[in-house]
């Protein structure tokens, strides 16, 4: 099976300068292939269905902040062809760096958005403080398909999650549903969460995107990890203050065994995921949170601070007393939801969110 991710940055630069020394006119172009999909393209041109320039709407950007925000909006809208006209103070020779930084900032904190863009092609021209850049972007799924994913995920979560579940229980339910209902695509053609949900099959990118989407929807911190040397993606999940590796792809039997769920790669530490019969390797550890802890079932507490069996404002009051150092003999330490072995503000927030109906 092909499982790979990583980073391939191919830059092709063509510069042409003419005019007086006061005015610089130039054109440049570059390609960026998403690390998760670099194995699909032997040549950057293969990333684009049409090599001739495709026209799209032009957006005016009067600052770097507008440039970055507008780029993010176009990526979120899955716009395949658009132009940004940057008019503010910068040096033309710095514009390639500016574009790279704008893309990094536009997708910062949103691995789903970053890994939905398969490849980009940019071409720009202008002079100091005035540049128009043309974008062509390919995605794993269209805007309409992503809308279908966004509509379907809450419906699935409503069916598989129960009231009162903590984050640990939600994560397990989501992992098990994905493994039981998605089949690994042995043709290696499908790479999206859309394919996982509506075609029933995908490769590792689709598994990790769907896991991300579902966990993020219920407020559980999650990342997508990629390894270029493995040609593989998986997830990092934060459960009650602890980061764990979660690889739903490798927990799904191949050939598919409908309904069968493994947990071999469920909630593993850095050391555990990198060892054993099928170790994971080659990911940039400095780019991701460390996962030093071995998982023990029950890492998340109940939030029932006073031990009465339910969660209400009395639990929040008791937790606040514990935070201030006041006597709180009735505190149930096994209600700890953050995994730090004490009752603190994390538990207060958890209880208040539960009482307000903000937690599923």
C-alpha positions in Angstrom: 0.0 0.0 0.0 1.2 3.5 -0.7 1.3 5.6 2.4 3.4 8.8 2.2 3.6 12.4 3.2 6.3 14.9 3.3 7.5 18.1 1.7 8.6 18.7 -1.9 9.2 22.3 -2.8 10.0 22.9 -6.4 10.7 26.4 -7.4 11.1 27.5 -11.0 12.1 31.2 -11.3 12.1 33.3 -14.4 13.0 37.0 -14.0 12.9 39.7 -16.7 13.9 43.2 -15.9 13.4 46.1 -18.1 12.8 49.9 -17.9 14.8 52.4 -15.9 16.5 51.9 -12.6 13.6 53.5 -10.8 11.0 50.9 -12.0 11.4 47.2 -11.8 9.1 45.0 -13.9 9.4 41.3 -13.6 7.7 37.9 -13.7 8.3 34.9 -11.6 6.6 31.6 -11.0 6.9 28.8 -8.5 5.2 25.5 -7.6 4.4 24.1 -4.2 3.3 20.5 -3.9 1.7 19.6 -0.6 3.8 17.1 1.4 0.9 14.7 1.5 0.6 14.5 -2.2 4.2 14.9 -3.6 4.3 11.2 -4.5 1.5 11.8 -7.1 3.5 14.2 -9.2 6.7 13.3 -10.9 6.6 16.7 -12.6 4.9 19.8 -11.1 3.0 20.4 -14.3 1.0 17.2 -13.6 -0.6 19.0 -10.6 -2.7 21.2 -12.9 -5.3 20.1 -15.4 -4.6 23.1 -17.6 -1.2 24.6 -18.1 -2.5 27.6 -19.9 -3.2 30.5 -17.6 -6.7 30.5 -16.1 -8.3 33.8 -15.3 -10.0 34.6 -12.1 -11.2 37.4 -9.9 -8.6 39.9 -8.7 -8.7 41.0 -5.1 -7.0 44.2 -3.9 -4.8 43.9 -0.8 -3.6 47.1 0.9 -1.5 45.3 3.5 0.2 42.0 4.4 -2.7 41.3 6.7 -5.2 41.7 3.8 -3.0 39.6 1.6 -3.0 36.7 4.1 -6.7 37.0 5.0 -7.8 37.1 1.3 -5.6 34.1 0.5 -7.2 32.2 3.3 -10.7 33.1 2.1 -9.9 31.8 -1.4 -8.5 28.6 0.0 -11.6 28.1 2.2 -13.8 28.7 -0.8 -11.7 26.2 -2.8 -11.2 28.8 -5.5 -9.0 27.2 -8.2 -8.0 30.4 -10.0 -7.7 33.9 -8.6 -5.3 36.9 -8.4 -4.2 39.1 -5.5 -3.1 42.7 -6.2 -0.7 43.7 -3.3 -0.2 47.5 -3.0 1.7 48.4 0.2 5.4 48.9 1.2 7.6 45.9 0.3 10.6 45.1 -1.9 9.8 43.2 -5.0 12.7 40.8 -4.4 11.1 39.8 -1.1 7.8 38.9 -2.6 8.5 35.1 -2.9 9.2 35.0 0.8 6.1 37.1 1.4 4.0 34.6 -0.6 5.4 31.6 1.3 4.7 33.3 4.6 1.2 34.3 3.6 0.3 30.7 2.8 1.9 29.5 6.1 -0.1 32.1 8.0 -3.3 31.4 6.1 -3.3 27.7 7.1 -1.7 28.1 10.5 -3.7 26.2 13.1 -5.9 24.6 10.5 -4.3 21.4 9.2 -7.5 20.5 7.4 -7.3 23.5 5.2 -3.6 23.0 4.6 -3.9 19.4 3.6 -6.9 20.0 1.4 -4.7 22.0 -1.0 -2.8 19.5 -3.1 -0.7 21.9 -5.1 -0.3 25.6 -6.0 1.2 27.4 -8.9 1.9 31.2 -8.6 3.1 33.7 -11.1 3.6 37.4 -10.4 4.8 40.6 -11.8 5.2 44.2 -10.8 7.7 46.3 -8.9 8.4 47.4 -5.4 5.2 48.0 -3.5 2.9 46.9 -6.4 2.6 43.3 -7.5 -0.2 41.2 -8.9 0.1 37.5 -8.3 -2.0 34.9 -10.1 -2.8 31.7 -8.3 -3.8 28.2 -9.5 -4.7 25.7 -6.8 -5.8 22.1 -7.0 -7.7 20.5 -4.1 -8.6 17.1 -2.9 -12.3 18.0 -3.1 -14.5 20.9 -4.4 -16.2 23.5 -2.4 -19.6 21.7 -2.9 -18.1 18.4 -1.8 -16.6 20.1 1.3 -20.0 21.5 2.1 -21.4 18.0 2.0 -18.8 16.8 4.4 -19.5 19.7 6.8 -23.2 18.8 6.7 -22.7 15.1 7.1 -20.2 15.1 10.0 -22.5 16.6 12.7 -25.2 14.1 11.7 -22.8 11.2 12.2 -21.6 12.6 15.5 -25.1 12.9 16.7 -25.7 9.3 16.0 -22.5 7.9 17.6 -21.9 10.2 20.6 -24.0 10.1 23.8 -24.8 12.9 26.2 -22.2 13.1 29.0 -19.3 11.6 27.0 -15.9 13.0 27.9 -13.3 13.7 25.2 -11.7 10.3 25.7 -14.9 8.5 25.0 -15.7 10.8 22.0 -12.3 10.1 20.5 -12.8 6.3 20.8 -16.3 6.5 19.3 -15.0 8.6 16.3 -12.0 6.3 15.7 -14.1 3.2 15.8 -16.7 4.6 13.4 -14.2 5.7 10.9 -12.3 2.4 10.9 -15.6 0.4 10.7 -17.1 2.5 7.9 -14.2 3.4 5.7 -12.2 1.1 3.4 -8.6 1.7 2.4 -8.5 2.6 -1.3 -6.0 0.1 -2.8 -6.2 2.0 -6.1 -4.7 5.0 -4.4 -7.0 7.4 -6.3 -9.1 8.8 -3.4 -7.6 11.2 -0.9 -10.3 13.2 0.7 -12.7 13.2 3.6 -15.5 13.5 1.0 -14.4 10.2 -0.6 -14.2 8.5 2.8 -17.8 9.5 3.6 -19.6 9.4 0.3 -17.5 6.8 -1.6 -16.6 4.7 1.4 -13.0 4.5 0.5 -9.8 6.7 0.7 -6.1 6.5 1.5 -4.3 7.8 4.5 -4.9 11.5 3.7 -8.6 11.0 3.6 -8.6 9.0 6.9 -6.6 11.7 8.7 -8.7 14.5 7.2 -11.9 12.9 8.3 -10.6 12.2 11.8 -9.5 15.8 12.0 -12.8 17.1 10.9 -14.8 15.0 13.3 -12.6 15.6 16.3 -12.3 19.4 15.6 -16.1 19.6 15.3 -16.5 18.3 18.9 -13.7 20.7 20.2 -10.9 18.1 20.6 -7.4 19.5 19.6 -6.0 17.5 16.6 -3.2 17.7 14.1 -2.3 15.9 10.9 1.2 14.4 10.9 3.0 13.7 7.6 6.1 11.6 6.9 7.7 12.0 3.5 9.9 9.0 4.0 6.9 6.8 4.8 4.5 8.3 2.3 2.0 8.4 5.1 -0.3 10.7 7.2 -1.9 10.1 10.5 -3.2 12.2 13.5 -2.0 13.7 16.8 -4.9 14.1 19.3 -4.9 16.0 22.6 -7.0 14.1 25.2 -7.3 15.8 28.5 -4.0 17.5 28.3 -2.0 14.6 26.7 -1.0 14.3 23.1 -1.3 10.9 21.5 -0.7 9.5 18.0 -3.8 8.1 16.3 -3.5 6.2 13.0 -7.0 5.1 11.8 -5.6 4.0 8.5 -3.3 1.3 10.0 -6.1 0.3 12.4 -8.3 -0.6 9.4 -7.7 -4.1 8.0 -6.6 -4.5 4.3 -8.3 -6.2 2.6 -11.3 -4.7 4.2 -13.0 -6.6 7.0 -16.3 -4.7 7.4 -17.0 -3.8 11.0 -13.7 -5.0 12.3 -11.7 -2.4 14.3 -8.1 -2.7 15.5 -6.5 -0.4 18.1 -2.9 -1.2 17.4 -2.1 2.4 16.6 -4.6 4.0 18.9 -3.3 6.7 21.4 0.4 6.0 21.2 3.3 8.0 22.5 6.2 9.2 20.3 8.3 6.3 21.5 5.5 3.7 21.0 4.5 4.8 17.5 8.1 4.8 16.5 8.7 1.2 17.6 7.2 -2.3 17.2 6.7 -4.4 14.1 5.4 -1.5 12.0 7.1 1.7 13.3 6.3 5.2 12.1 9.3 7.3 11.3 10.5 10.3 9.3 8.1 13.0 10.6 9.5 16.4 11.7 9.0 16.1 15.5 9.9 19.8 15.9 6.8 20.7 13.9 4.4 18.9 16.2 3.6 18.8 20.0 5.5 16.1 21.9 3.6 13.0 22.9 5.7 11.6 25.7 3.0 9.8 27.7 1.7 6.2 27.4 -2.1 6.1 27.2 -4.0 4.7 30.1 -7.8 4.3 29.8 -9.5 6.7 32.1 -7.1 9.6 31.5 -10.2 11.9 31.3 -12.2 12.4 34.5 -16.0 12.6 34.7 -16.3 16.3 35.7 -18.6 15.2 38.5 -16.6 17.1 41.2 -18.9 16.4 44.2 -19.6 12.8 43.4 -23.4 13.1 43.2 -23.6 11.4 39.7 -24.5 14.5 37.6 -22.8 17.7 36.5 -24.3 20.9 37.7 -23.4 24.3 39.2 -22.6 22.8 42.5 -19.7 21.0 40.8 -18.4 24.4 39.4 -18.7 26.0 42.9 -16.8 23.2 44.5 -14.1 23.3 41.8 -13.7 27.1 42.3 -13.3 26.5 46.0 -10.5 24.1 45.3 -8.8 26.6 43.0 -8.8 29.2 45.7 -7.4 26.9 48.3 -10.5 26.9 50.3 -11.6 23.7 52.1 -13.0 21.3 49.6 -13.1 17.9 51.3 -15.9 16.7 49.1 -13.8 17.0 45.9 -13.6 13.8 43.9 -10.1 13.8 42.4 -11.1 11.2 39.8 -13.3 13.9 38.3 -10.2 15.5 36.9 -10.8 16.1 33.2 -7.5 17.7 32.3 -5.3 14.7 33.3 -3.1 16.8 35.6 -4.1 15.0 38.8 -5.9 17.9 40.5 -9.1 19.9 40.3 -8.5 23.4 38.7 -9.8 25.9 36.2 -9.9 23.3 33.4 -12.6 21.4 35.5 -14.5 24.7 36.2 -14.6 25.5 32.5 -15.6 21.9 31.7 -18.5 22.0 34.2 -19.7 25.4 33.1 -19.7 24.3 29.4 -21.6 21.2 30.3 -24.2 23.0 32.3 -24.6 25.6 29.4 -25.0 22.8 26.9 -21.9 23.7 25.0 -20.4 20.2 25.2 -22.1 17.4 23.4 
